[in-house]
Structure formats: C-alpha cells, structure tokens
Amino acid sequence: MTAQTATTAVTTATASAGPTGAPARTATRALLTCAVVASPLWASVSLIQAATREGFDITRHPLSALSNGSLGWLQIANFLIAGALLAIGATGLRRALRGAPGSTWAPRLVRIGGIGMVAAGLFVMDPADGFPAGTPYGQPATLSWHSYAHFAAGSVTFTSLIAACYVLGRHFSRTGNRGHAIASRVAGTALLLGNGWAMTGGKAGTLTLAVGAVTAMLWVAATANHYRRTR
C-alpha cells in the first residue's frame, strides 16, 4: 500500500467514524440528563407537597404517604416518572463510566433504585397517623398487601442507592477525585443513618429518612451531571 493510499484510507475511516462518535456522545448526554433531572424532580415535587398538603407532617409521615388522598396521584406520578428517568439515566452512567472502577455496579444499582421507585409508586402505602386529613391517628391494625409491597420496594430502593453511593465513592477514590469520593460516602451514610433511625422508630424518623433519601438521590444527579459535562 502506498503512502497516498494509506492516507486516503485513514481519512475515509475518520470521516465515517466521526458522525458515529458524535451521535453516541449526544445519546449518552441525553441519557445522563435523565439521571440529572430525576432526583431534583422527585425531591422538589415531594417537598412542595409536604409543605402544602393539609394534615401532612414530615416529622411523622413519610414522603410516600403523599400518594394517598385526593391529590395522591401527584406523588404516584412523581414516583413513576422520577423512577423511570433514573432507570433510563443509569444507561448513560454506564456509558460514561465504561472501563473505570465501579463501571458495572454503580449504574446497575442506580437502575435498581429507579425500578424500585416505580414499584413504590405502583404500590401505595396505607393511610395512617392522621394523613390524609380525617384518617385516625396511629398505625392501622393490619396492613394491606400493597402496603407491604410498597415497603419492600422502598427497602430495595434505599439499599441500592446506599450501595450506589459507596460504589461511586470507591470509583472517585480510585480515579483520584478525593472531594467527590468523600461526598459520595457522606451521601450514602446520610441515607443509611436516616433510614436506620426511621426503621428503629426514632423520633422524627420520617424526617431523617427524607433528608437521607434526598441527599443520596441528589448526589446521584450531581454525579450524572459531572459526567454529562466532562465526558
């Protein structure tokens, strides 16, 4: 092969590869955008409702309880949309992390968390402890099957998000980003402790759970945004 022929071949290959690479990067950014949007959407819709819906007290009621009542469809839709966006966004995270430490499990755990949110939206917990307004105070004597399913979905979501944050912490530590590594572990620990305190019946446990869940989810969004800008 002559030098001219070789140059022509390389030029042709580059020209054909260029358009392929650009759409791939655009698709990855679009997928990452889903993960960027999911958590702030869920947090803002949940917290606005928590502050405005009659009878709701975030120190006594979990954010999931907002799925009950005449406006419950808002929180159900919030879970379904945010969960779907998170699951879709995990594909973008997998592409962005390809070949790096944690590239397999971080996206996988984020996807599981998103699927768990969708399930939590489909299976609504029982009204309890004065919410919605008019509901007797205290916990119901028996729980419905869909309430048990909701709690199971919530456990899957929280566990996967905690694990995802710790895997991301290892990823950032291995890649030399100490600040992001610390933030990842802080986010995971916030949800671990917040959920643990709520599970033990600690005072204002629903508040600590909300803080932990929002913190971990927003960190996943921040991580997706980091790679959306840098990759």
Disulfide bonds with the S-S distance in Angstrom:
none
